[in-house]
Amino acid sequence: MFTRQRTRVLPLTLLLTSAFALSACTSGLAPSAAVSPAGHQEATNTVTYYTSKTPYHPRDDWKNYSAAPAGYQLVSIQHVARHGSRGLSSPDADDLVLQLWLQAQREQALTPLGLTLGPAVIDILRIHHDLGYGQLSGLGEQEHRDMASRLIARHQAALTELAPTKQFGVMHSGRSRARDSGHAFITGWLAIKPNDSERFLPAEANEQVVYFHSAEGSEGYDAYKDGPRVAAVMNAYLADTRTLNASNEILTPLFQPEFIARLHSGHYAFTAYDDPEDKITNAEEAAMAIYDLFSIAVNLSAEGAPDFTRFIPPATREWLAFLDDADSFYGRGPGFADEDISYAAAGNLVQDMYQRAQAVASGNSNEFAMFRFTHAQALMPVATWLGLPNATQAAPENEPFSYNNNPWRAAIIAPMSANIQWDVYQNDAGETLVRMLWNEQETAFAAHCQPYQGYFYQLAELGRCYNL
């Protein structure tokens, strides 16, 4: 009979030492298969299983876009994009799952499938040792290089005829993965149009515009996000029997029943070395940490990440994705129907896009384009603020968010490299139109905005309907 005690955490350096030494013990195991974005699309609806970690794919081919009305020429591009695919933000899930696995190994509590989990986590640790935590992955860099290439292709004529005085601004959040996404975008651009190097102005960090929830004055948002109202609804989801059932379905193929029972009883406490607030103290937290590695591995295909789909049974994926979507819905999306604090500050970014477009249209700016690079914490609220499809339906107090009553899905709203682009056109009479692309698909503005023609709206109408 086991006494109730908590296992002490090992420092990450010791974990790595143990893990790398472990390679010799597991060398007889079949090697982990590397993943690719295509390799993770093995079943219907898997597009939503990675939620906001979903790698980017444009929603449409630019050749299908509507032509601008006769007499209108491109005068400005207002672009904002989330950073590209990346590694883990910090050493947490990988550290914790390896601690969990090493404990099970010591107790000889691993199944044949469970034996393969440790080497897969070691591969993730090694990738992050080389890449760095929170950094753009090779896939993330490629996403932005390709986005630049497609933008040039769709505006080839206008960019070829661009006056030499026209300039391109670059803005980012100040975080390395946003800054590096901008660098990848510019690299992709200059690979095709090297003579544009002098057009790009030095990049500027501007939290107030592109990372508004972390900027000065966002304390009210922090109080909401970390407050009792959001906590109550999220705790209710975690207490749902579907969370327990999904956890058991994940853990049962990996660990012996006695080990899982001890996890359920709170026998262990594993603490992330980098952040003491990140822990595994029960079976649900163990399963969610493994799910986190499943979600991030698809971002690391260029680095040869192992395939984690074998560790997350298909029947569990929708519920685990739902828990993550619920968190983003209340934290960065429409949230509660009686308040807008989860997205209200996104008006800062939209105002910046509008004012820069207006300055160009009025002849007061030579800044032909502004390319902004930010995070899901900005792209999600902006989609809600603009009233974009599937991003606006808030939840009444007595009807919590669910997949049955709400279309919000982070994989669709803000996958990696998600973007909103405004193509601004003007005719000889000075009349100005805007066409919006959302993840490179023509998209209508909010329902209360009146279109001029198809997906084209007068700039003044956007000022009116959004009160800009």
Summary of the structure (lengths in Angstrom):
residues: 468
radius of gyration: 23.9
end to end distance: 67.4
largest distance: 85.4
contacts: 1602
relative contact order: 0.19
helix: 49%
strand: 13%
